[in-house]
Amino acid sequence: MPSRVVWRRVQGFIGMDALWRYRLTVCVQTGWVLCAVCLLSSCSWTLRGLDVQQAVDKPALQLVFFDPYSPMARQLQLLLTRRGWPVMPEAPWVLQLDAEQVTKRPVAVTSLGEAAQYQLQVTLLYRLSASGQVSSVPESLKAVRVFDFVRGGHLASNDEEQTLLTEMREELADRLLVRVQQMSHSAR
């Protein structure tokens, strides 16, 4: 009988040893992850879409839309809201979105003469001016993407096209806000 009790104690110690080894391994792995995060943050690396500088310089904007219900206008309003950008009727900067032009043209064709790839181009015309000044010359931003068109997958190709258009509008809105920051910074 005493040997069984001793054997169970030995088994218990072996089990505890494995548990402590597991805990030590988890602590070491967590330590490595924390070191990696500290090293990356110390070299000013940031996640995509998370710009620390944008939190500093956010001049108030007055928005004027050619079509307030256009997809580009909605995308810009969504981005401004998400980033906490001040929008007010009497602001030091006036951003006027004139028009958005979407063009789609075939880039490559199959041996049967059907389109195999299309190029999407979104051009945004806008005017940015300080309050009280009139900007008569519109500026433009462009985003271009190429996507494959599969004849049998018409629905999938349309979904891909809409996804690309949304991404392009996000990119243009982001570039537009960077432009506003540059203009407001250079005016100081």
N, C-alpha and C positions, 0 to 999 in steps of 0.2 A: 503493500500500500504506500509506504513512504516514497517509493520510486515514482509512482504515478503523480503524486503531488509535486515532486521535484521536476518531473518532465513537463507538467502543465506550466510551472513557473518559467521553465526554460523557453517553452513555446511562447509564453506571454512576453518575455523579454525580446525574443526574436521579432515578434509582431510589432512591439513598440519601437524596435530599432528601424524597421522598415517604415513605420509611420514618421519617425523623426527624419529619416533620409528623404522621404517625400516632401515633408514640410521645408526642409533645407533647400531642396531642389526648387520648389516654388518660390521661396524667398530670393534665391540667387537669380532666377529668371525674372522676377519682378524688379530686382535691382538693376539688371541689364537693360530692361525696358525703360526704367526711370533715367538711367544714364544716357541712353540714346535720345530720349526726349529732351533732356537738359542740353546735350551737345547740339542737337538740331535747333533748339530755340536760341542758343547762345550765338549761333552763326546767322541769325536773323532769317531763318527759314520759316515760312508760314504755309498753312494749308491754302490750297487754291480757293479763291473767292473770299479769303479773309485777309483784308489789307488793313494793317494797323494805321497807315497814313490816312486812309479815307475817314477813319474815326476822328482825326484831328481837324482836317480842313473840310468842312461841309457848309459852304455858303448857302444862305437861304435863296430859294428859287421861286420865281413866278412862272407858271406853266401856261403856255398858249398853244392850243392844238388846232390844226386845220380840221381834223376829224377826231373828236375826243373818244370815239368808240372804235377807233382803228386798233388792230392788234399791237402795233408799235406803241401807241399811246397807253394802252392797258399794261404792256410789258414794262414801260418806263415808270408808270405809277406804282406798279407792284414792286419794282426794284427800289424805288425811292422809299416806299413804306418799309420794306424789309431792312433797309440799311439805316433807317431813322433819319432820313434827310429832311430838313425843314422846307416845307412848301407853304407859301403864303401869298395872298393877293398883292401885297405891297412889299416886294423883296428887292434887294440890291441887284440881283441878276435876273434877266428875263430870258427864258428859253422857249423859243417858238419852233414847234415841229411843223414844217410846211407840208411835206408829202413823203410817202414811202412808195418806192417803186420795186416791184418784184418781177424779175424776168427769168424765164426758163427756156433754155435752148439746148438742143441735142449736141453732144460733144463727140460721141462715137456711135457708129451704126453697125448693125450686123450684116452678114453677107446678103440677106434678103432686103436690105435697105430700111430696116426698122431701127428705131433708136435703142441703143444699148446703155448709154449713159447720158445723163442730163446735167447741165450746170445751172445751179440756182444762184441768182445774184439779188441781194437786197440792198437798195440804195436809199439812204435816209437824207433828206434835205432839211436843214435846220438853220436857225439864226440864234446867235447868242450875243447878248448885249447887256451892258450895264443899265440899270434903271435910269430912264430919262433920255437915253441915247437910242437912236434908231439904227439898226444894222440892215442895210439895204441889200448886201450881197449874201446870198445863202451859201452855207458851207455844206459839204456832203461827206458822208461816211459810207463805206461799202463793205459788205461781207460776201464772200463767194464760197460755194461748196459744190462738189461734184458727187452725184450718187448714181448707182446702178439701177437700171429699169429692167425688171423681169416681166416678160409679156404675160405669162400665166398668173403671176402674183400681183395683179393690178391693185388689190386692196392693200397688200403689204407695201408696195411701192408708194402708194398715196400716204400711208401712215409714216413711212420713212421721210417723205417729202415734208409733211407737216411737222415732224419732229425736228428736221433740219431747219425749217423756217423759224420755229420757236427758239432753237439754239442760236441762230443767227441774230434774231431780234434781241436776245439776252446779251449777246456779245456787243451789238451796236449800242444798246442802252448803257452797258458798262463803259464802253469807250467814250460815249457822250458825257458821262459823269466825270470821267478822268479829264476830258477836255474842259469841262466847267471848272474843275479844281485847278487846272493849269492856268486858265484865264484869270480866275480870282486871285491866284497866288502871284501872277505877274502884275496884276493891277495894284498890288499893295505897295 
